[in-house]
Amino acid sequence: MRVTASTAIVGIVGTPIMQVKSPTVMNAWFEAQARDAALVPIDLAPEAMAAFVPVLRGWRNLRGMIVTVPYKQVLAPLCDRLTPRAQRLGTVNVIRREADGTLFGEILDGAGFIAAAAAHGFTPRGRRAAVIGAGGVASAIADALCEGGIAQLAVQDVDAAKQARLAATLRQAFPDVAVQEGITDIATLDLLVNGTPVGMNGDPSLPLPDAQLADLSAACLVADVVTAPLETPFLQRAKARGCRVQTGIEMTETQMLQLAGWMGVGEPSG
């Protein structure tokens, strides 16, 4: 692709950044659509974040920034405006830079996840689901499942305080959903999601004990947000149980048009 002085720049910020697939997917789409735009990966050290935000405000040819681990909850309170769901969850995965330098944050992980799950025939309404994790992506998925009418949702995180905060937020926003802390009856689930980095980049760990995963029903859709490797040890266990699996790259691909639209380099969004 050809980058010129008039090219609209968007970025993706996180650390580490080598595993993300967004630059490959979005830049290929820009090229196919003949759009004068480019997505640049930014591996930012945590101590540089305070100086980074003012740069975003003054970066005139910057249209926006995709946000990945570990900055989704860090950047949310630093935005000038947030959508209602981003404000509710205290997390963002995309920021639009307005012409006056205002930073407007949104969280689209949940919408991308629901779209990917629909391709596997899963719809949330009336179903039972569990989400592992209470960070940015996990909370967005949990929120989207509640918006979609899930009947019962279990949330679990190694950080008990984060787990409790997410459960309380969901109960307040969605009083008709039975939200529980901790994943117990795994055999009855219609959907199980790993919303944590466990299993990334050769990590052999599992987000739940192997003995617990042995109780998975073959009717359960099992999803992971990790994009590298394509098939994590968690998904391998699920396939061995006969489950359908959804990879992290599927969520990334379904989200690309939503993210591009929000930043103003794709179809209009928001």
Residue pairs with C-beta under 8 A, 6 or more apart in sequence:
1 27
1 30
1 31
1 38
3 38
4 36
6 36
6 61
7 36
7 37
7 38
7 61
8 35
8 36
8 37
8 38
8 61
8 63
8 264
8 265
9 37
9 38
9 40
9 59
9 61
9 62
9 63
10 26
10 37
10 38
10 39
10 40
10 62
10 63
10 64
10 65
10 66
10 260
10 263
10 265
11 39
11 40
11 41
11 42
11 62
11 64
11 65
11 66
12 20
12 22
12 23
12 39
12 40
12 41
12 42
12 65
12 66
12 67
12 68
13 42
13 44
13 52
13 65
13 66
13 67
13 68
13 71
13 75
14 20
14 42
14 43
14 44
14 67
14 68
14 69
14 70
14 71
15 43
15 44
15 45
15 46
15 69
15 70
15 71
16 43
16 201
17 41
17 42
17 43
17 68
18 43
19 200
19 201
19 227
19 228
20 41
20 68
20 227
21 227
21 228
21 249
21 252
22 39
22 41
22 66
22 68
22 252
22 256
22 259
23 39
23 40
23 41
25 252
25 253
25 256
26 39
26 256
26 259
26 260
27 38
27 39
29 35
29 256
29 257
29 260
29 266
30 37
30 38
30 39
30 265
35 265
35 266
37 63
37 260
37 265
39 66
44 52
44 71
46 70
49 71
49 74
49 75
53 75
53 78
53 103
56 62
56 65
56 95
56 97
56 103
57 97
57 101
57 102
57 103
58 101
59 97
62 97
63 96
63 97
63 263
63 264
63 265
64 94
64 95
64 96
64 97
64 262
64 263
64 264
64 265
65 94
65 95
65 97
65 263
66 93
66 94
66 259
66 263
67 75
67 92
67 93
67 94
67 95
67 136
68 93
69 135
69 136
69 137
69 197
72 91
72 92
72 93
72 107
72 135
72 136
72 137
73 90
73 91
73 135
73 136
75 92
75 95
75 105
76 82
76 86
76 89
76 90
76 91
76 92
76 105
77 90
78 103
79 86
79 92
79 95
79 103
79 104
79 105
80 102
80 103
80 104
81 102
81 103
81 104
81 105
82 92
82 104
82 105
82 106
83 104
83 105
83 106
83 107
83 270
85 106
85 107
85 110
85 140
85 143
86 92
86 105
86 106
86 107
88 143
88 169
88 173
89 107
89 136
89 139
89 140
89 143
89 169
91 107
91 135
91 136
91 139
91 140
92 105
92 106
92 107
92 136
93 106
93 107
93 108
93 109
93 136
93 137
93 140
93 259
94 105
94 106
94 107
94 108
94 259
94 262
94 263
95 103
95 104
95 105
95 106
95 263
96 103
96 104
96 105
96 106
96 262
96 263
96 264
96 270
97 103
97 104
98 104
106 262
106 270
107 136
107 140
107 143
108 140
108 255
108 258
108 259
108 262
109 136
109 137
109 140
109 141
109 144
109 225
109 251
109 255
110 140
110 141
110 142
110 143
110 144
110 145
110 147
111 144
111 255
111 258
112 251
112 252
112 254
112 255
112 258
113 140
113 141
113 144
113 193
113 223
113 225
113 251
114 124
114 144
114 145
114 148
115 254
115 255
116 223
116 246
116 250
116 251
116 253
116 254
117 123
117 191
117 221
117 223
117 246
119 250
119 254
120 221
120 244
120 246
122 190
122 191
122 221
123 148
124 144
124 145
124 148
124 149
124 150
124 191
125 148
125 149
125 150
125 151
126 149
126 150
126 151
127 150
127 151
127 152
127 190
127 191
128 150
128 151
128 152
128 153
128 188
128 189
128 190
128 191
129 145
129 150
129 152
129 153
129 154
129 189
129 190
129 191
129 192
129 193
130 153
130 154
130 155
130 156
130 183
130 186
130 189
130 191
130 192
130 193
131 138
131 141
131 142
131 145
131 153
131 154
131 155
131 156
131 193
131 195
132 138
132 156
132 157
132 183
132 192
132 193
132 194
132 195
132 196
132 198
132 207
132 208
133 139
133 156
133 157
133 194
133 195
133 196
133 207
134 155
134 156
134 157
134 159
134 162
134 163
134 165
134 166
135 157
135 162
135 195
135 196
137 195
137 225
138 155
138 157
138 166
138 193
138 195
138 196
138 225
139 166
139 169
139 195
141 193
141 195
141 225
142 153
142 155
142 166
142 170
142 195
143 170
143 173
145 153
145 191
146 153
146 170
146 173
146 174
146 177
146 179
147 174
150 177
151 177
151 178
152 177
152 178
152 179
152 180
153 170
153 177
153 178
153 179
153 180
154 179
154 180
154 181
154 182
154 183
154 184
155 163
155 166
155 167
155 170
155 179
155 180
155 181
156 163
156 181
156 182
156 183
157 163
157 166
157 196
163 181
163 182
164 181
167 179
167 180
167 181
170 177
170 179
171 177
171 179
183 192
183 208
183 212
186 192
186 208
186 212
186 213
186 215
186 216
187 215
187 216
187 217
188 217
189 216
189 217
189 220
190 219
190 220
190 221
191 220
191 221
191 222
191 223
192 216
192 220
192 221
192 222
192 223
192 238
193 222
193 223
193 224
193 225
194 207
194 223
194 224
194 225
194 226
194 232
194 234
195 225
196 207
196 225
197 203
197 226
198 205
198 206
198 207
198 226
198 234
199 205
199 206
199 207
199 224
199 226
199 229
199 232
199 233
199 234
200 226
200 228
200 232
201 228
201 229
202 229
204 233
205 233
206 213
206 233
206 234
206 237
207 234
208 234
210 237
213 234
213 237
213 238
213 241
214 241
216 222
216 237
216 238
216 241
216 243
217 241
217 243
218 241
218 242
218 243
219 243
220 238
220 243
220 244
221 243
221 244
221 245
221 246
222 234
222 235
222 238
222 243
222 244
222 245
222 246
223 245
223 246
223 247
223 251
224 232
224 234
224 235
224 245
224 246
224 247
224 248
225 248
225 251
226 232
226 234
226 248
227 247
227 248
227 249
227 252
228 248
230 247
230 248
230 249
231 239
231 245
231 247
232 248
235 245
235 247
238 245
239 245
257 266
257 267
258 269
259 266
260 266
260 267
261 267
261 268
261 269
261 270
262 269
262 270
